[in-house]
Amino acid sequence: MIKDIFTSIWKYFDIICFLIAILFAVWGCFLLSFAVGIFGIAVGLILVGYLSEKIASLQ
């Protein structure tokens, strides 16, 4: 049972790491200033949207 959980997590590990990296980048932008944080959210959402469209077109 535990092995099944780890194999299902391992399939999406790179996506999870990518999303966590964007989260920390946006957090760092907010530490600089509020306006930079809002811009960081915009850039992060653009990246996630673009990559989700690229992944969807591969299937």
Beta strands, then each sheet from edge to edge (+ up, - down):
end
